[in-house]
Structures are given as C-alpha cells and as structure tokens.
Amino acid sequence: MLTDKILKAIHLSSPEELIGWTYADPSWARIAALVPEVVSCAEACDQVATKILVDAVQDLALSVKAVVQRLSLCGEDGNGSFPVVMVGGVLEANRTWDIGEEVVKCIQDQFPGAHPIRPQVEPAVGAALLAWNFLMKESTENCHS
C-alpha cells in the first residue's frame, strides 16, 4: 500500500525510480512532504508505514534529548522545566497519528519538565523569541546575583 501511494504522489511508475528521484534533490523538505502519505497508510494499518512513524518519533525524541542534555536545559536533577518548541508539518496531528504528541511523550519519559509549545508564528520568529527570552532571563539572573 505505502509503495503505491508514494509512487503515485511523486508521479513515478516503479520503485526502482525512487533512487533517482531521491538523489535528484535530497532536500529534507522534499522527503518530509511525503509524511502525509505515510500517515495515511499507517492509519489504514500498513505495518511498514507504522514502523516508519514509530522510528521517526524515536529519532526526533533522541535528537531533542541530546540537545537538552548538551545545553543542560533540564537542570541538575533532570526535572527542570524547559520549552520544547514544536514546529513543522511533520509534527502536525492527524486523525489517529500525532507525531508531535508521541515525540513529547518520549521526551517527558526522561525529562518530565519538558513542556511543548506550538507557536502560531513562523519557525524563525519562534526561534528568535525563544532565544530572546533565554537571554533576558539570564541577564535578569545575573543582575540579581
């Protein structure tokens, strides 16, 4: 089911053509644009599509966890509160699959203080606001110490 749906979405006639299609433009956005097809197949109980989504959730959560640890966002005890900004089409909810929610659950298993934020602005604006808030908090703390 998944193979047929992907081939139809990108106007190819055989799975062998996927290699050329992928290497012609391997941009992340081009591949991510296929997520709705994968989700649709997973919702129809396609096991391969479901595995792809489960693996994607694990990979995204692992990436976030690495950043949290590297930047010590969770505090010394691992329970500190910090935002997890959820942006991008991959993280949008569907009927039965909410990739973003699954990623948050995986992160909160290890870091219970993680709280998701789904900004209503462009990702670059959200990142700038988050950085600004972080800098303002640090400068305020430095003034009081």
C-alpha positions as CSV (number, residue, x, y, z in Angstrom):
1,M,0.0,0.0,0.0
2,L,2.7,2.5,1.0
3,T,4.8,2.0,-2.1
4,D,1.9,2.5,-4.4
5,K,0.8,5.6,-2.5
6,I,4.3,7.1,-2.6
7,L,4.8,6.4,-6.3
8,K,1.5,8.0,-7.1
9,A,2.3,11.1,-5.0
10,I,5.6,11.7,-6.8
11,H,4.4,10.6,-10.2
12,L,6.7,7.6,-10.6
13,S,5.8,4.2,-12.1
14,S,8.2,1.8,-10.3
15,P,10.1,1.6,-7.0
16,E,13.4,1.5,-8.9
17,E,12.8,5.1,-9.9
18,L,12.8,6.2,-6.2
19,I,16.5,6.1,-6.0
20,G,16.9,8.6,-8.9
21,W,14.1,10.8,-7.5
22,T,15.8,10.9,-4.1
23,Y,19.3,11.7,-5.4
24,A,17.9,14.4,-7.8
25,D,17.0,16.6,-4.9
26,P,17.7,15.0,-1.4
27,S,16.3,18.1,0.5
28,W,14.7,17.3,3.8
29,A,11.6,19.3,2.9
30,R,11.0,17.2,-0.3
31,I,11.2,14.0,1.7
32,A,9.1,15.4,4.5
33,A,6.4,16.3,2.1
34,L,5.7,12.6,1.8
35,V,4.8,12.3,5.5
36,P,1.0,12.7,4.9
37,E,1.2,9.6,2.6
38,V,3.0,7.6,5.3
39,V,0.5,8.7,7.9
40,S,-2.4,7.9,5.7
41,C,-1.1,4.4,5.2
42,A,-0.3,4.0,8.9
43,E,-3.9,5.0,9.7
44,A,-5.0,2.2,7.3
45,C,-2.9,-0.3,9.3
46,D,0.0,-0.6,6.9
47,Q,2.8,-2.1,9.1
48,V,5.7,-0.6,7.1
49,A,4.2,2.9,7.4
50,T,3.6,2.4,11.1
51,K,7.2,1.3,11.6
52,I,8.5,4.4,9.7
53,L,6.4,6.7,12.0
54,V,7.5,4.9,15.2
55,D,11.1,5.1,14.1
56,A,10.7,8.8,13.2
57,V,9.3,9.5,16.7
58,Q,12.2,7.8,18.4
59,D,14.7,9.6,16.2
60,L,13.2,13.0,16.8
61,A,12.9,12.4,20.5
62,L,16.5,11.2,20.7
63,S,17.7,14.4,18.9
64,V,15.8,16.6,21.3
65,K,17.1,14.7,24.3
66,A,20.7,15.1,23.1
67,V,20.2,18.9,22.9
68,V,18.5,19.0,26.3
69,Q,21.5,17.2,27.9
70,R,24.1,19.2,26.0
71,L,22.6,22.5,27.0
72,S,21.6,21.4,30.5
73,L,18.1,22.6,29.9
74,C,16.6,20.2,32.4
75,G,18.6,21.4,35.5
76,E,20.9,19.3,37.6
77,D,18.3,16.9,38.7
78,G,16.8,16.3,35.3
79,N,13.4,17.6,36.3
80,G,13.8,21.3,35.4
81,S,11.1,23.0,33.3
82,F,12.0,23.9,29.7
83,P,10.1,24.5,26.5
84,V,10.1,22.2,23.5
85,V,9.1,24.2,20.5
86,M,7.1,22.1,18.1
87,V,7.2,23.4,14.6
88,G,6.9,21.9,11.1
89,G,4.5,19.9,9.2
90,V,5.9,16.6,10.3
91,L,4.7,17.3,13.9
92,E,1.1,18.2,13.0
93,A,-1.6,15.9,14.2
94,N,-3.6,13.6,12.0
95,R,-6.7,11.5,12.7
96,T,-5.0,8.8,14.7
97,W,-1.3,9.7,14.5
98,D,0.0,12.7,16.3
99,I,3.8,12.5,15.8
100,G,4.4,15.6,17.8
101,E,2.5,14.3,20.8
102,E,4.4,11.0,20.6
103,V,7.7,12.8,20.5
104,V,6.7,14.8,23.6
105,K,5.8,11.6,25.5
106,C,9.2,10.1,24.7
107,I,11.0,13.3,25.8
108,Q,8.9,13.5,29.0
109,D,9.7,9.9,29.9
110,Q,13.2,11.1,30.6
111,F,12.6,14.8,31.2
112,P,9.3,15.4,32.9
113,G,9.8,19.1,32.9
114,A,9.6,19.4,29.1
115,H,6.6,21.3,28.0
116,P,5.6,21.6,24.4
117,I,5.0,25.0,22.7
118,R,3.2,25.1,19.4
119,P,3.8,28.7,18.2
120,Q,1.5,30.4,15.9
121,V,4.3,32.2,14.1
122,E,6.9,31.2,11.5
123,P,9.6,28.9,12.9
124,A,12.4,31.5,12.6
125,V,10.3,34.1,14.5
126,G,9.7,31.5,17.2
127,A,13.4,30.6,17.5
128,A,14.3,34.3,17.8
129,L,11.7,34.8,20.5
130,L,12.9,31.8,22.4
131,A,16.5,33.0,22.2
132,W,15.4,36.5,23.3
133,N,13.5,35.1,26.3
134,F,16.5,32.9,27.3
135,L,18.9,35.9,27.1
136,M,16.6,38.1,29.1
137,K,16.2,35.5,31.8
138,E,20.0,35.1,32.0
139,S,20.6,38.8,32.2
140,T,18.0,39.2,34.9
141,E,19.5,36.4,36.9
142,N,23.0,37.9,36.5
143,C,21.7,41.3,37.7
144,H,20.3,39.7,40.9
145,S,23.4,37.7,41.8
